[in-house]
Amino acid sequence: QVKELVLDNCRSDDGKIVGLSSDFENLEFLSMININLLSVSNLPKLNKLRKLELSDNRISGGLEVLAERTPNLTHLNLSGNKIKDINTLEPLKKLPNLHSLDLFNCEVTMLINYRESVFSLLPQLTYLDGFDADDQEAPDSDPEADGDGLEDEYENGEDDLDEEVIDDEEDEDDDLEGEEEEDGVDDEEEDEEEDGEDDEEDEADDDLPRGEKRKRTLEDEGEEDPEDEEDDEDD
């Protein structure tokens, strides 16, 4: 039931694949990077294999084995091998689903019109060395697999929280300012009312004759008018 198998940096026996049998028929991904591989002749039949990594080996030919034993291959990485001629790639024409081929650091990439020649030879290809025929870069893998989606969500969450905190603080400041203004208005109204009452009393006193005013003052203080005292003496 194994679908992915990574054998990177394991040394091959005399440059050939050893220990890999048809028991791995459910493999969809196989990586054999830097195992000193000279040939893929011992590759078993892997009908479900989609992606094959063979970079940094010493393969110089024999690619017809791939067409025979991995008929549904979509991605093939042969970068860092000993492939020198365009004709070496011709057997790959029998892989109808092959969409991506990597030949980085192979001598064949130094040939004139290398990219045009490969795309012409393998019309089913979409990407060669990570770029299509119009030099548009191949899209990256699923961003969620790299955790980018979660990071953005977390950052957005932080921004939302910050905005909410700022809004709350502004609301509190507005409330405090409103209370201070109301207190100020109330105090001013009370002062104005008290001043008004004092002014009314003063005006009322001014309207009375001098004698009446004095009499009223004495009455307020609990003293008797001298004239009244004289009348009492005469009696």
C-alpha positions as a Python dict, from the first residue, in 0.01 Angstrom:
ca = {
    (1, 'Q'): (0, 0, 0),
    (2, 'V'): (306, 233, -7),
    (3, 'K'): (242, 533, -232),
    (4, 'E'): (556, 737, -167),
    (5, 'L'): (912, 609, -135),
    (6, 'V'): (1226, 816, -79),
    (7, 'L'): (1566, 649, -122),
    (8, 'D'): (1781, 962, -148),
    (9, 'N'): (2154, 923, -75),
    (10, 'C'): (2133, 543, -54),
    (11, 'R'): (2416, 385, -258),
    (12, 'S'): (2311, 166, -550),
    (13, 'D'): (2477, -167, -634),
    (14, 'D'): (2702, -123, -940),
    (15, 'G'): (2495, 173, -1049),
    (16, 'K'): (2171, -27, -1070),
    (17, 'I'): (1846, -25, -875),
    (18, 'V'): (1836, -304, -615),
    (19, 'G'): (1557, -417, -382),
    (20, 'L'): (1275, -238, -565),
    (21, 'S'): (1020, -489, -694),
    (22, 'S'): (670, -502, -840),
    (23, 'D'): (541, -533, -482),
    (24, 'F'): (550, -151, -486),
    (25, 'E'): (292, -139, -763),
    (26, 'N'): (90, 134, -583),
    (27, 'L'): (378, 381, -581),
    (28, 'E'): (288, 728, -705),
    (29, 'F'): (604, 909, -600),
    (30, 'L'): (959, 766, -610),
    (31, 'S'): (1274, 960, -524),
    (32, 'M'): (1624, 824, -586),
    (33, 'I'): (1842, 1133, -566),
    (34, 'N'): (2220, 1098, -546),
    (35, 'I'): (2247, 717, -525),
    (36, 'N'): (2524, 686, -787),
    (37, 'L'): (2279, 543, -1039),
    (38, 'L'): (2407, 463, -1390),
    (39, 'S'): (2098, 296, -1532),
    (40, 'V'): (1726, 255, -1469),
    (41, 'S'): (1718, -86, -1636),
    (42, 'N'): (1618, -263, -1310),
    (43, 'L'): (1317, -42, -1251),
    (44, 'P'): (1007, -260, -1193),
    (45, 'K'): (669, -207, -1358),
    (46, 'L'): (502, 86, -1178),
    (47, 'N'): (182, 170, -1360),
    (48, 'K'): (62, 422, -1099),
    (49, 'L'): (388, 616, -1072),
    (50, 'R'): (335, 987, -1140),
    (51, 'K'): (652, 1157, -1020),
    (52, 'L'): (1008, 1024, -1050),
    (53, 'E'): (1310, 1203, -901),
    (54, 'L'): (1646, 1088, -1045),
    (55, 'S'): (1860, 1401, -1005),
    (56, 'D'): (2233, 1401, -922),
    (57, 'N'): (2308, 1057, -1065),
    (58, 'R'): (2517, 944, -1365),
    (59, 'I'): (2248, 838, -1610),
    (60, 'S'): (2345, 897, -1972),
    (61, 'G'): (2075, 703, -2160),
    (62, 'G'): (1843, 403, -2154),
    (63, 'L'): (1531, 616, -2099),
    (64, 'E'): (1318, 376, -2304),
    (65, 'V'): (1280, 175, -1981),
    (66, 'L'): (1079, 462, -1835),
    (67, 'A'): (839, 458, -2128),
    (68, 'E'): (787, 84, -2085),
    (69, 'R'): (755, 61, -1705),
    (70, 'T'): (616, 396, -1594),
    (71, 'P'): (357, 472, -1865),
    (72, 'N'): (161, 725, -1657),
    (73, 'L'): (457, 942, -1552),
    (74, 'T'): (377, 1315, -1535),
    (75, 'H'): (694, 1460, -1371),
    (76, 'L'): (1051, 1350, -1441),
    (77, 'N'): (1360, 1508, -1286),
    (78, 'L'): (1691, 1416, -1454),
    (79, 'S'): (1889, 1724, -1350),
    (80, 'G'): (2256, 1673, -1271),
    (81, 'N'): (2295, 1362, -1491),
    (82, 'K'): (2516, 1286, -1794),
    (83, 'I'): (2267, 1353, -2069),
    (84, 'K'): (2441, 1527, -2359),
    (85, 'D'): (2223, 1493, -2667),
    (86, 'I'): (1867, 1584, -2755),
    (87, 'N'): (1821, 1240, -2917),
    (88, 'T'): (1873, 1077, -2577),
    (89, 'L'): (1535, 1217, -2477),
    (90, 'E'): (1347, 1073, -2774),
    (91, 'P'): (1210, 765, -2586),
    (92, 'L'): (1019, 1009, -2363),
    (93, 'K'): (786, 1075, -2656),
    (94, 'K'): (607, 755, -2551),
    (95, 'L'): (504, 912, -2220),
    (96, 'P'): (182, 1092, -2323),
    (97, 'N'): (115, 1234, -1974),
    (98, 'L'): (463, 1378, -1920),
    (99, 'H'): (404, 1747, -1845),
    (100, 'S'): (719, 1848, -1657),
    (101, 'L'): (1084, 1760, -1734),
    (102, 'D'): (1391, 1893, -1549),
    (103, 'L'): (1739, 1875, -1701),
    (104, 'F'): (1927, 2131, -1490),
    (105, 'N'): (2307, 2093, -1495),
    (106, 'C'): (2298, 1842, -1779),
    (107, 'E'): (2530, 1910, -2072),
    (108, 'V'): (2235, 1902, -2311),
    (109, 'T'): (2120, 2238, -2174),
    (110, 'M'): (2428, 2403, -2327),
    (111, 'L'): (2320, 2323, -2682),
    (112, 'I'): (2200, 2601, -2913),
    (113, 'N'): (1821, 2623, -2927),
    (114, 'Y'): (1803, 2367, -2649),
    (115, 'R'): (1459, 2468, -2519),
    (116, 'E'): (1301, 2500, -2864),
    (117, 'S'): (1440, 2161, -2962),
    (118, 'V'): (1308, 1982, -2653),
    (119, 'F'): (960, 2135, -2681),
    (120, 'S'): (954, 2036, -3046),
    (121, 'L'): (1065, 1681, -2968),
    (122, 'L'): (823, 1639, -2675),
    (123, 'P'): (506, 1833, -2763),
    (124, 'Q'): (322, 1694, -2459),
    (125, 'L'): (553, 1892, -2227),
    (126, 'T'): (415, 2196, -2047),
    (127, 'Y'): (723, 2284, -1839),
    (128, 'L'): (1092, 2239, -1910),
    (129, 'D'): (1328, 2324, -1624),
    (130, 'G'): (1041, 2497, -1443),
    (131, 'F'): (928, 2723, -1732),
    (132, 'D'): (684, 2681, -2017),
    (133, 'A'): (751, 2758, -2385),
    (134, 'D'): (663, 3126, -2323),
    (135, 'D'): (910, 3149, -2032),
    (136, 'Q'): (629, 3158, -1775),
    (137, 'E'): (734, 3001, -1446),
    (138, 'A'): (553, 2692, -1325),
    (139, 'P'): (318, 2759, -1032),
    (140, 'D'): (432, 2662, -684),
    (141, 'S'): (282, 2375, -495),
    (142, 'D'): (-37, 2414, -294),
    (143, 'P'): (22, 2713, -61),
    (144, 'E'): (-180, 2549, 218),
    (145, 'A'): (70, 2261, 223),
    (146, 'D'): (346, 2514, 304),
    (147, 'G'): (142, 2672, 582),
    (148, 'D'): (105, 3007, 401),
    (149, 'G'): (-273, 3002, 425),
    (150, 'L'): (-263, 2956, 805),
    (151, 'E'): (-7, 3230, 850),
    (152, 'D'): (-214, 3483, 654),
    (153, 'E'): (-523, 3387, 850),
    (154, 'Y'): (-335, 3434, 1177),
    (155, 'E'): (-203, 3774, 1066),
    (156, 'N'): (-548, 3884, 955),
    (157, 'G'): (-685, 3769, 1289),
    (158, 'E'): (-427, 3982, 1469),
    (159, 'D'): (-517, 4284, 1256),
    (160, 'D'): (-885, 4239, 1335),
    (161, 'L'): (-811, 4217, 1707),
    (162, 'D'): (-597, 4531, 1696),
    (163, 'E'): (-872, 4721, 1516),
    (164, 'E'): (-1129, 4610, 1774),
    (165, 'V'): (-906, 4720, 2064),
    (166, 'I'): (-848, 5059, 1901),
    (167, 'D'): (-1221, 5104, 1842),
    (168, 'D'): (-1297, 5019, 2207),
    (169, 'E'): (-1038, 5269, 2331),
    (170, 'E'): (-1178, 5542, 2109),
    (171, 'D'): (-1530, 5472, 2234),
    (172, 'E'): (-1411, 5496, 2596),
    (173, 'D'): (-1235, 5828, 2526),
    (174, 'D'): (-1550, 5966, 2362),
    (175, 'D'): (-1759, 5862, 2663),
    (176, 'L'): (-1519, 6031, 2906),
    (177, 'E'): (-1514, 6352, 2703),
    (178, 'G'): (-1893, 6349, 2691),
    (179, 'E'): (-1917, 6314, 3069),
    (180, 'E'): (-1669, 6597, 3127),
    (181, 'E'): (-1861, 6825, 2896),
    (182, 'E'): (-2189, 6745, 3072),
    (183, 'D'): (-2032, 6812, 3413),
    (184, 'G'): (-1899, 7144, 3288),
    (185, 'V'): (-2239, 7246, 3156),
    (186, 'D'): (-2413, 7152, 3481),
    (187, 'D'): (-2165, 7352, 3691),
    (188, 'E'): (-2204, 7658, 3471),
    (189, 'E'): (-2583, 7637, 3488),
    (190, 'E'): (-2573, 7612, 3870),
    (191, 'D'): (-2340, 7914, 3895),
    (192, 'E'): (-2563, 8115, 3664),
    (193, 'E'): (-2872, 8026, 3869),
    (194, 'E'): (-2704, 8135, 4197),
    (195, 'D'): (-2582, 8460, 4042),
    (196, 'G'): (-2933, 8523, 3911),
    (197, 'E'): (-3087, 8481, 4256),
    (198, 'D'): (-2837, 8723, 4412),
    (199, 'D'): (-2901, 8980, 4142),
    (200, 'E'): (-3280, 8956, 4193),
    (201, 'E'): (-3242, 9018, 4568),
    (202, 'D'): (-3019, 9319, 4506),
    (203, 'E'): (-3262, 9462, 4256),
    (204, 'A'): (-3551, 9413, 4499),
    (205, 'D'): (-3361, 9603, 4769),
    (206, 'D'): (-3279, 9890, 4534),
    (207, 'D'): (-3647, 9940, 4452),
    (208, 'L'): (-3735, 10010, 4819),
    (209, 'P'): (-3702, 10364, 4974),
    (210, 'R'): (-3393, 10425, 5189),
    (211, 'G'): (-3586, 10414, 5510),
    (212, 'E'): (-3768, 10100, 5421),
    (213, 'K'): (-3447, 9941, 5311),
    (214, 'R'): (-3279, 10031, 5640),
    (215, 'K'): (-3579, 9915, 5834),
    (216, 'R'): (-3586, 9591, 5654),
    (217, 'T'): (-3218, 9545, 5721),
    (218, 'L'): (-3261, 9606, 6090),
    (219, 'E'): (-3556, 9375, 6108),
    (220, 'D'): (-3343, 9108, 5940),
    (221, 'E'): (-3075, 9166, 6202),
    (222, 'G'): (-3324, 9158, 6491),
    (223, 'E'): (-3273, 9530, 6595),
    (224, 'E'): (-3542, 9790, 6656),
    (225, 'D'): (-3569, 10120, 6473),
    (226, 'P'): (-3448, 10421, 6689),
    (227, 'E'): (-3762, 10616, 6601),
    (228, 'D'): (-3970, 10342, 6753),
    (229, 'E'): (-3760, 10362, 7070),
    (230, 'E'): (-3826, 10741, 7100),
    (231, 'D'): (-4199, 10689, 7066),
    (232, 'D'): (-4187, 10440, 7346),
    (233, 'E'): (-4009, 10691, 7575),
    (234, 'D'): (-4266, 10963, 7510),
    (235, 'D'): (-4546, 10731, 7609),
}
